[in-house]
Amino acid sequence: DALRMQPDSPILYYQLGKIYRKYGVADSARLALERSVELHPAFAQAHQQLAQVYFESGDLQRSEGAWASTARFAPNNLEAWNNLGYVRRKLGDLAGAEQAYKAALGIDATFAETLSNLGQVYREQDRWDLAVGNFHKAMASDPTFRGAYINLARLYQDRGDEDAERTLLAEIRDRFGRTSREGRYASVRLEELGSAGAG
């Protein structure tokens, strides 16, 4: 009824898209959200919902465009910049991912997830010192952010720096517990390093 009375309401299409998305009706959510941004191109929240719908359906190109629109129309939206960086990295656009992550850090320079994500970009670009620095910043910013520890351990593994890797793996195992996923990873990897050293 509301749509019949206000067929050109971007807010109604946005709300309808959110409801469809909540109940897993992805195609209808996409259509409603696309109509919402068609009616109001600067509607950042609708672009954000649309970016998530595209991402969930595996359409990374369109997700990237919708995250870019979200960031353009809501430039202080940390989640938008961080997710834009993530999608760009998945698409192989490391320079674009770096730019998005730096924009996110301009909003909150201590956000551990973004610091670690930027470290991953630097790791993939073989910019080791920058990667190590970002992983350490993420760990200092949030000592419970497990991803940064694992990412740094894998960087040490990639570089063949077994001493640094062993030290960090022991810290991971002690900090997060031997039975945690990270602790189990660290224990297995330490055993592999022990076997390699003994062989």
N, C-alpha and C positions, 0 to 999 in steps of 0.2 A: 504494500500500500504506500509506504513512504517513497519508494522509487517512482511509483506512478504519479505521485503528487509533486515530486522533485526529481525528474529524470536526469537533470544535469548537475546533481549534487556530488562533488568529488568525495565529500565526507561520507555520504551514504555508501558509495561504492567501496571506499576504504574500509568502512566498518563491515560491510558484507564480505569483502576479501579476507579480513581477519577471521571472521566467523567460519568461512569455508576452509581457511587454512587450519584453524583449530580442530576442525573435524576431519581433516585429511582429504578434502575435496580440492586437490591441487589445481586442476584445470579451471574450475570455476573461480578459485581464489585468484589465479593468474589473470583471467579475463576481467574480473571486477577491479583488481588493482591496476591493470593496464588502462582500463577506462577512467579510473580515478586520476592517474597522472596525465592522461590525455586531456581531461577536463581542467586540471590544475597542474601544469608542468613543474611548478616549484614546490610541490607537496612532498617534503622530505620524508615524512613518516611513511607515505605510500610507496615511495621509491625504496625505502628500507625493507618494507614487507615484501615488495616485489623482488628485490635482490635475494632475499632468503628463499622465496618460492623458486626462483630460477636456480639457485644453488642446490636446493634440495632435489630438483629434477635433473641435475647434472648439466645444466646449460650455463657453463662458466662464462662464456662470452657475454651473454645477456646479464648475468649476475654482476660481472665487472662493470658494465654500463650503468646498471641500477645503483650499485654502490658508489660509483663516481658521481652520479646525480645526487645521491643522498649527501655525500660529502660537499658537493658544490652548494647545495641549498641549506645545509646545516654544517657549516665549516668547523664548529666546535664539537661535533659528534665523534668522540674518540672511537667508539665501536665501528662507525662507518669507515674511518681511515684505516683502522686495524684490519677489518675484514676486506677492504679494498686491496690492501697489501697482500693479504693471504690469497685472494683469488688471482691477483696478478702473478704471484709467485707460482701458483698452480698452473697458470697459463704459460709460464716460462719467461715472463716479462720481469726480470730481476731489477732492472733500473726503475721501472714503474712501481714495483713493490717497495723498493728502498725509499722512493719519494713519498709514498703513502705512509709507510711506517715512520718516517721522519716527521711528517705532518702530525701523526698521532702523538709522537713524543713531544711535539711543540705544545700540545694540549696538556699532557701529563708525562713529564720526563722520567717518572719513576714507575710507570706501568710495566710490570715484569713481563707480561705476555708479549707486549710489543717489543721490548728490549730483546727478548729471546728470539722472536720472529725475525727481527732485523739481523741478529747474530746468524740465523740460519741463511739469510740472503748472502751475508758476507762469506759464510762458509762455502756456499755454492759458487761464489765468485773467486774462491781461493784467496780471500783477503783475511788471512788467518788472524792477524793481530786485532783487527777491528771486530772479528767474530768473537775472539776470546774476551775482549773488553766488554762487549755487549752481554755475553753470558754472565760474566762476573757482576756487571751492573744489575742484571735481572736477579741474580742470587742475593746480592746485597739489598736490593729493594724489597724482595719478598723471599726470605730464606726457606719458605715452604713451597715455592714454585718449582716443582719437580722437573718439569720439562727442560729448564735451563741447565740443570745438572747433567741430565742424560745427553742433551745436545752438546755440551762441552766435552763429556766423556767420549762421545763419538767423534768429535773433532780431533781430540788427542789420538784416538785410534786411527783415524784417517791419516794423520801426520806421522804415525809411528812413534809417538812420544810415550813410550810405555811407562816411564817413571811417573810422569804427570797423570797419566790415565789411572795407574794403580792407586796413587794417592787419592784421587777424586773418587774412584770406585769404592774405596774403603770408607770415605766420608759419606757417600750415598748410602751404603749398606748400614752404617752406624746411625745416620740421621733419620732415615726413613724406615729402618727395621728390616731384618732379613726376610720377613715374610711378605713385605710389600712388593708390588710388581717391580718397582725400581730396585729394591734390595735384592730380589731374586736375579734380576738382570745383572746387577753388580757382582753378585756371588758367582754366577755362571761365567761372566767375563773374566773375573779374577782367576778362576780355575783354568780358563783357556790360556791366560797369560802365564800362569804357573807351569802349565804343560808345555807351552812354547819355550819358556825359559829353561825347562829341564831337558827338552829334546835337543 
